[in-house]
Amino acid sequence: MTDSLYPSDDSVISARGGWAKPSSTPPSNPPIYQTTAFDLDGLDQLAEVVSGEQHGYIYTRDGNPNQSAFAEDVARLEHAEEGVVGASGMGVISALVMSHCKTGDHILAARVLYGRTVQLLQQMQKSFGVEVTFFDANDPASLSTLVRPDTKLCLLEGISNPLMEVADLPKIIEAAGSVPVVVDNTFATPILQKPMKMGAAAVVHSASKYLNGHGDVMMGVIVGNKYIIRRTRQFLALFGANGNPLESWLASRGLRTLPLRMKHVSETAISLAEWLDSHPKVDRVYYPGLPTHPSHKIAQQLLPNGFGGMLAFDLVAGKTGVNPFMKSLHETIPFSPTLADARTTLSYPTGTSHKFMSAEERAEYGIKDGLVRLSVGLEDAASLQTELESTFNQL
C-alpha cells in the first residue's frame, strides 16, 4: 500500500478515527451507542427526526438506541404502550410527579413506601404546595373517599418495602376511579405481576434491582400509556435525569435472564422464610408466601408465579442484635444497602431505606428497630441456611 491511500494530516487521522468498516456479519449482541450526539445530513433531516417523521436520534439526553431498546422491552413485558429510562428509580418518580402536578394539586400515596419516595412527597408539600394524602393500601375501600377533583396521581408499591405487604391492585385501581394509578413494581417485576393488565396507568422500576440483577447499574424506568410517558420523558430530559447508554445496555443484558432469576429467588425465599418462621432467634418473618403474613391470601391471587426474593424478619434480640448479626455474616451475606443482586445481601431499613422517617413514623408503619431485610440471590437455599444458622448460633 502507498501513502497516497491515507490522509497526510495526522490530526485528521487522529480526530476522525475509531470507525470500523461496515460488515455483512452482524454482532451477536447489541452494540453500545456510547455517543453524546448523532450526526445529521442537514436541516431537513433534523426537522423530520424532531417531528417523528423519520426514526432517529439527535442528542443522548433526549434519546439513544440503548435507552430505547431497554425501555421498549420493559414496556412489552408490562403490557404498556411506551417507556423511558432515567438516571435512577427516584429520577423517574421525581420526573413523573413534577410533570403531572403543580402547586395546589393533590396526590394520593400509600402510607408504606420506600423512604426516599416519602421524603420526595414531603418535599413536594413543603416547597411546592402539592398536597399529599397517605392512605392504607390494605384498606382499598377507604381510597374512594379520599379522591378529590384535584387529585392527579395515586402512587403505591405492588409489594411494599420493607414489610412485603401485597396491595390489592384491582380494588385500589377501581377505587381510584379516573385518577391515574402508578405502581412501583420493583419487588415483583413483570414476571410475577403485571399491574398494567389490572388497569394501572403506569409502572415504575428501580432498574438497578431485579431488571438488571447484577448490582452494577444505577437506573430507573417508567412504562405506561403514551400521555404519561411523553410528559415524563420531557421532564427527564429537561432536568438532565436521563439514563445513559452503557447502563441501558447492561440492564438489557440482565433482562435476558429475568424469568430464570425470579423463579430461582422465589423458590429459595419461600424455603428460607419457612425455616426462619420457626427459628427461636427470629420473632417474626415478613414474606407474603407464608400463611401467617397478612397479605397471604391476596398474594396467592395476584402472584401465582411466585412471591419474589425479598423477605424481612425481626430479631428476637431487637436492635442490639442487628450489628453483631451483620458483622458475623459480613464475609458471606454482606450488609449492602441495595437489593436484587446476584448474591444474597442484607439490609437494615431503619438505617438505610427508611432512615429519613422519624422513629414515630416507622413505629406507626410497623418497621421495628430489630428488622433485617434479606434479598435472596442465586445461591442455593441449603448453603444460605447453613450460613445463617452459624450466625444465629453466635448471637
C-alpha positions as CSV (number, residue, x, y, z in Angstrom):
1,M,0.0,0.0,0.0
2,T,1.2,3.5,-0.7
3,D,1.0,6.6,1.4
4,S,-1.4,8.1,-1.1
5,L,-4.2,5.9,0.3
6,Y,-4.0,7.6,3.6
7,P,-4.6,11.2,4.7
8,S,-1.4,13.1,5.2
9,D,-2.5,15.1,8.2
10,D,-2.0,13.3,11.5
11,S,-4.7,15.5,13.1
12,V,-7.3,14.3,10.6
13,I,-6.4,10.6,11.2
14,S,-6.5,11.0,14.9
15,A,-9.6,13.1,15.2
16,R,-11.7,11.0,12.9
17,G,-10.5,7.5,13.8
18,G,-12.3,4.7,15.5
19,W,-14.7,3.7,12.8
20,A,-14.9,0.1,11.7
21,K,-15.8,-0.8,8.1
22,P,-19.4,-1.9,7.5
23,S,-19.7,-5.7,7.9
24,S,-22.0,-8.3,6.4
25,T,-21.9,-10.3,9.6
26,P,-24.0,-8.5,12.4
27,P,-22.8,-8.8,16.0
28,S,-24.3,-11.5,18.2
29,N,-25.0,-8.9,20.9
30,P,-26.4,-5.4,20.5
31,P,-23.7,-2.7,20.3
32,I,-23.3,0.1,22.8
33,Y,-24.1,3.5,21.4
34,Q,-21.7,5.3,23.6
35,T,-22.1,8.7,22.0
36,T,-23.1,12.2,23.1
37,A,-24.8,13.1,19.8
38,F,-25.8,11.8,16.4
39,D,-24.8,13.2,13.0
40,L,-27.4,14.7,10.7
41,D,-27.1,15.3,7.0
42,G,-28.8,18.7,7.1
43,L,-31.8,20.8,8.4
44,D,-34.3,18.7,6.5
45,Q,-33.3,15.5,8.4
46,L,-33.3,17.5,11.7
47,A,-36.8,18.6,11.1
48,E,-38.0,15.1,10.2
49,V,-36.4,13.5,13.2
50,V,-37.7,16.1,15.6
51,S,-41.3,15.7,14.2
52,G,-41.1,11.9,14.3
53,E,-41.5,11.6,10.5
54,Q,-38.1,9.8,10.5
55,H,-36.8,7.5,13.2
56,G,-33.6,8.8,14.5
57,Y,-31.7,10.4,17.4
58,I,-30.1,13.8,18.0
59,Y,-28.7,14.0,21.5
60,T,-28.4,11.3,24.1
61,R,-30.0,13.3,26.8
62,D,-33.2,13.2,24.7
63,G,-32.8,9.6,23.4
64,N,-30.4,6.9,22.5
65,P,-30.8,3.4,20.9
66,N,-29.7,1.6,24.0
67,Q,-32.2,3.6,26.2
68,S,-35.0,2.9,23.7
69,A,-34.2,-0.8,23.4
70,F,-34.4,-1.4,27.2
71,A,-37.5,0.8,27.8
72,E,-39.3,-0.9,24.9
73,D,-38.5,-4.3,26.2
74,V,-39.8,-3.4,29.7
75,A,-42.9,-1.9,28.2
76,R,-43.6,-5.1,26.3
77,L,-43.1,-7.2,29.4
78,E,-45.5,-4.9,31.4
79,H,-48.1,-4.7,28.5
80,A,-47.5,-0.9,28.3
81,E,-47.6,1.4,25.3
82,E,-44.3,3.2,25.8
83,G,-41.4,3.6,28.3
84,V,-38.5,5.8,29.1
85,V,-35.4,5.3,31.2
86,G,-34.0,7.7,33.9
87,A,-30.8,8.0,35.9
88,S,-32.4,6.1,38.8
89,G,-35.7,4.9,40.1
90,M,-36.1,8.1,42.1
91,G,-35.2,10.1,39.0
92,V,-38.2,8.7,37.1
93,I,-40.6,9.0,40.1
94,S,-39.5,12.7,40.6
95,A,-40.0,13.4,36.8
96,L,-43.4,11.7,37.0
97,V,-44.6,13.7,39.9
98,M,-43.3,17.1,38.7
99,S,-44.6,16.6,35.2
100,H,-48.1,15.9,36.4
101,C,-48.5,18.0,39.5
102,K,-48.4,21.7,40.2
103,T,-49.0,23.9,43.2
104,G,-52.4,23.2,44.6
105,D,-52.7,19.7,43.2
106,H,-53.3,16.6,45.2
107,I,-51.5,13.2,45.3
108,L,-52.7,10.0,47.0
109,A,-49.8,7.8,48.2
110,A,-49.7,4.5,50.1
111,R,-48.5,5.0,53.7
112,V,-45.9,2.3,53.3
113,L,-43.4,3.3,50.6
114,Y,-39.7,3.4,50.0
115,G,-38.4,6.0,52.4
116,R,-36.9,8.3,49.7
117,T,-40.3,8.3,47.9
118,V,-41.9,9.5,51.1
119,Q,-39.2,12.1,51.5
120,L,-39.8,13.4,47.9
121,L,-43.6,13.7,48.5
122,Q,-43.0,15.5,51.8
123,Q,-40.6,17.9,50.0
124,M,-43.3,18.5,47.3
125,Q,-45.7,19.5,50.0
126,K,-43.2,21.8,51.8
127,S,-41.6,23.5,48.8
128,F,-44.2,23.4,46.0
129,G,-47.5,23.3,47.8
130,V,-48.6,19.9,46.4
131,E,-50.9,18.3,48.9
132,V,-50.3,14.6,49.7
133,T,-52.7,12.3,51.5
134,F,-51.3,8.9,52.6
135,F,-53.7,6.0,52.6
136,D,-53.7,2.5,53.9
137,A,-53.2,0.2,50.9
138,N,-54.6,-2.7,53.0
139,D,-57.9,-0.9,53.0
140,P,-58.8,-0.2,49.4
141,A,-62.4,0.7,50.1
142,S,-61.3,3.8,52.0
143,L,-59.4,5.2,49.0
144,S,-62.6,6.3,47.1
145,T,-63.4,8.7,50.0
146,L,-60.0,10.4,49.6
147,V,-60.2,11.1,45.8
148,R,-60.7,14.8,45.0
149,P,-61.3,16.7,41.8
150,D,-57.7,18.0,42.0
151,T,-56.2,14.5,42.6
152,K,-53.6,14.0,39.9
153,L,-51.9,10.7,40.8
154,C,-52.2,7.7,43.1
155,L,-48.8,6.1,44.0
156,L,-48.1,2.8,45.6
157,E,-45.9,-0.3,45.6
158,G,-47.2,-3.7,44.4
159,I,-45.1,-5.3,47.2
160,S,-44.2,-2.8,49.8
161,N,-40.7,-2.2,51.2
162,P,-39.8,-3.5,53.7
163,L,-42.8,-5.4,55.2
164,M,-43.7,-7.1,51.9
165,E,-47.4,-6.2,52.0
166,V,-49.1,-7.1,48.7
167,A,-51.5,-4.4,47.5
168,D,-54.9,-5.5,46.2
169,L,-54.3,-3.6,42.9
170,P,-57.6,-4.4,41.2
171,K,-59.6,-3.0,44.1
172,I,-57.3,0.0,44.6
173,I,-57.5,0.9,40.8
174,E,-61.2,0.6,40.9
175,A,-61.5,2.8,44.0
176,A,-59.2,5.4,42.4
177,G,-61.7,5.9,39.6
178,S,-60.3,8.2,36.9
179,V,-57.1,9.0,38.9
180,P,-54.1,7.5,37.2
181,V,-52.6,4.8,39.4
182,V,-48.8,4.3,39.3
183,V,-47.4,1.2,40.7
184,D,-43.8,0.6,41.8
185,N,-43.3,-2.9,40.6
186,T,-39.6,-3.3,41.6
187,F,-40.0,-6.2,44.0
188,A,-42.4,-8.3,41.9
189,T,-41.1,-7.4,38.4
190,P,-43.4,-8.1,35.4
191,I,-42.5,-11.8,35.7
192,L,-44.6,-12.1,38.8
193,Q,-47.1,-9.3,38.4
194,K,-48.3,-7.1,35.6
195,P,-50.2,-4.1,37.0
196,M,-50.9,-2.6,33.6
197,K,-53.2,-5.6,32.9
198,M,-55.1,-4.8,36.0
199,G,-55.7,-1.2,34.9
200,A,-52.7,0.8,36.2
201,A,-51.8,3.9,34.2
202,A,-48.0,3.4,34.6
203,V,-45.4,1.2,36.3
204,V,-42.0,2.3,37.6
205,H,-39.0,0.2,38.4
206,S,-35.7,0.8,40.0
207,A,-33.9,-0.9,37.1
208,S,-30.8,-1.1,39.4
209,K,-32.6,-4.0,41.1
210,Y,-34.1,-7.2,39.5
211,L,-34.4,-6.0,35.9
212,N,-30.6,-5.7,35.8
213,G,-29.9,-8.2,38.5
214,H,-26.2,-7.9,38.8
215,G,-25.6,-4.9,41.1
216,D,-23.7,-2.8,38.6
217,V,-26.3,-0.3,37.3
218,M,-27.9,2.8,38.6
219,M,-31.0,3.4,36.5
220,G,-34.8,3.7,36.6
221,V,-37.6,3.0,34.1
222,I,-41.2,4.0,33.8
223,V,-43.7,2.4,31.3
224,G,-47.3,3.2,30.8
225,N,-49.7,5.0,28.5
226,K,-48.4,7.4,25.9
227,Y,-49.7,10.5,27.7
228,I,-47.9,9.8,31.0
229,I,-44.7,8.6,29.4
230,R,-44.3,11.5,27.0
231,R,-44.8,14.1,29.7
232,T,-42.4,12.3,32.0
233,R,-39.8,12.0,29.2
234,Q,-39.9,15.7,28.6
235,F,-39.1,16.4,32.3
236,L,-36.3,13.7,32.4
237,A,-34.6,15.5,29.5
238,L,-35.2,18.9,30.9
239,F,-33.8,18.0,34.3
240,G,-30.9,16.1,32.8
241,A,-32.1,12.9,34.7
242,N,-31.9,10.6,31.7
243,G,-30.3,7.2,31.7
244,N,-27.0,6.6,29.9
245,P,-26.2,4.2,27.0
246,L,-23.8,1.8,28.9
247,E,-26.1,1.3,31.8
248,S,-29.1,0.8,29.5
249,W,-27.0,-1.8,27.6
250,L,-26.1,-3.6,30.9
251,A,-29.7,-3.6,32.0
252,S,-30.8,-5.1,28.7
253,R,-28.2,-7.8,29.2
254,G,-29.6,-8.5,32.7
255,L,-33.2,-8.6,31.4
256,R,-32.5,-11.6,29.3
257,T,-32.3,-13.8,32.4
258,L,-35.0,-12.2,34.4
259,P,-37.6,-15.1,34.2
260,L,-35.0,-17.6,35.3
261,R,-33.7,-15.5,38.2
262,M,-37.2,-14.7,39.5
263,K,-38.1,-18.3,39.5
264,H,-35.0,-19.2,41.5
265,V,-35.2,-16.5,44.1
266,S,-38.9,-17.1,44.7
267,E,-38.2,-20.8,45.3
268,T,-35.2,-20.1,47.6
269,A,-37.0,-17.3,49.5
270,I,-40.1,-19.4,50.4
271,S,-37.8,-22.1,51.7
272,L,-35.8,-19.7,53.9
273,A,-38.9,-17.9,55.1
274,E,-40.5,-21.2,56.3
275,W,-37.3,-22.1,58.1
276,L,-36.9,-18.6,59.7
277,D,-40.5,-18.6,60.7
278,S,-39.8,-21.4,63.2
279,H,-36.4,-20.2,64.3
280,P,-36.0,-19.4,68.0
281,K,-33.8,-16.3,67.3
282,V,-36.4,-14.8,65.0
283,D,-39.5,-13.1,66.3
284,R,-41.5,-12.6,63.1
285,V,-41.0,-13.1,59.3
286,Y,-42.4,-10.9,56.7
287,Y,-42.9,-12.8,53.4
288,P,-46.2,-13.0,51.5
289,G,-45.7,-16.7,50.7
290,L,-46.2,-17.5,54.4
291,P,-49.8,-18.2,55.6
292,T,-49.0,-16.1,58.7
293,H,-48.4,-13.0,56.5
294,P,-51.4,-10.6,56.5
295,S,-51.2,-10.3,52.7
296,H,-51.0,-14.1,52.0
297,K,-54.5,-14.5,50.5
298,I,-54.3,-11.6,48.1
299,A,-50.7,-12.7,47.3
300,Q,-52.0,-16.1,46.3
301,Q,-54.4,-14.4,43.9
302,L,-52.1,-11.8,42.4
303,L,-48.7,-13.5,42.5
304,P,-49.5,-17.0,41.1
305,N,-45.9,-17.5,39.7
306,G,-44.1,-16.9,43.0
307,F,-43.8,-14.4,45.8
308,G,-40.4,-12.9,45.0
309,G,-37.0,-13.0,46.5
310,M,-37.4,-10.3,49.2
311,L,-38.2,-11.1,52.9
312,A,-37.7,-9.4,56.2
313,F,-37.6,-10.6,59.8
314,D,-37.5,-9.2,63.3
315,L,-34.7,-10.5,65.5
316,V,-35.7,-11.6,69.0
317,A,-32.7,-9.6,70.3
318,G,-34.1,-6.4,68.7
319,K,-31.8,-3.5,67.7
320,T,-28.9,-4.8,69.9
321,G,-28.7,-7.9,67.9
322,V,-28.6,-6.3,64.5
323,N,-24.9,-5.2,64.4
324,P,-23.5,-8.5,65.7
325,F,-25.7,-10.3,63.2
326,M,-24.4,-8.2,60.3
327,K,-20.8,-8.4,61.3
328,S,-20.9,-12.2,61.7
329,L,-22.2,-12.5,58.2
330,H,-20.0,-9.9,56.6
331,E,-17.9,-12.3,54.5
332,T,-20.8,-14.5,53.3
333,I,-24.0,-12.5,53.2
334,P,-22.9,-8.9,53.4
335,F,-24.7,-5.8,54.6
336,S,-25.3,-3.9,51.4
337,P,-27.9,-1.1,51.2
338,T,-29.5,-2.3,48.0
339,L,-31.3,-5.4,46.8
340,A,-31.7,-7.9,43.9
341,D,-28.0,-8.5,43.3
342,A,-26.9,-12.0,42.0
343,R,-25.6,-12.6,45.5
344,T,-27.7,-12.6,48.7
345,T,-27.4,-9.4,50.8
346,L,-28.8,-8.0,54.0
347,S,-30.0,-4.5,54.7
348,Y,-31.3,-2.6,57.7
349,P,-34.3,-0.4,56.8
350,T,-34.1,1.7,59.9
351,G,-30.6,2.8,59.0
352,T,-30.9,2.9,55.2
353,S,-34.0,3.0,53.1
354,H,-36.3,4.4,55.8
355,K,-33.8,6.4,57.9
356,F,-35.4,9.6,56.7
357,M,-38.6,8.7,58.5
358,S,-39.0,9.6,62.2
359,A,-38.9,6.8,64.8
360,E,-42.6,7.5,65.4
361,E,-43.4,7.1,61.7
362,R,-41.5,3.9,61.4
363,A,-43.3,2.5,64.5
364,E,-46.7,3.6,63.1
365,Y,-45.9,1.6,59.9
366,G,-44.7,-1.4,61.8
367,I,-41.0,-1.1,61.0
368,K,-39.2,-2.2,64.1
369,D,-35.6,-1.3,65.1
370,G,-34.7,-5.0,65.0
371,L,-36.0,-5.5,61.5
372,V,-33.5,-7.0,59.0
373,R,-34.2,-7.3,55.3
374,L,-32.9,-10.2,53.2
375,S,-32.5,-10.0,49.5
376,V,-32.2,-13.6,48.3
377,G,-29.7,-14.1,45.5
378,L,-28.8,-17.0,43.2
379,E,-27.1,-19.3,45.8
380,D,-28.8,-22.5,46.8
381,A,-31.1,-22.4,49.8
382,A,-29.2,-25.0,51.8
383,S,-26.0,-23.0,51.7
384,L,-27.7,-19.8,52.8
385,Q,-29.5,-21.6,55.6
386,T,-26.2,-23.0,56.9
387,E,-24.6,-19.6,56.9
388,L,-27.5,-18.0,58.7
389,E,-27.7,-20.8,61.2
390,S,-24.0,-20.4,62.0
391,T,-24.5,-16.7,62.7
392,F,-27.7,-17.3,64.8
393,N,-25.7,-19.7,67.0
394,Q,-23.2,-17.0,67.8
395,L,-25.9,-14.5,68.9
